[in-house]
């Protein structure tokens, strides 16, 4: 749905419901920030005992 497809939300006195649109914008920005942060983060490297054992002989000699 685009912005042109929906009616503007109004109060009973005919004024625009700004609180509704402010909250809606906050939610949309939060969702976008979460999506961008998920894409930007790199998972931490996982070390196994085999990887650590492969490094150990270098330190022992």
Secondary structure, 3 states (H helix, E strand, C coil): CCHHHCCCCECCCCCECHHHHHHHHHHHHHHHHHHHHHHHCCCCCCCCHHHHHHHHHHHHC
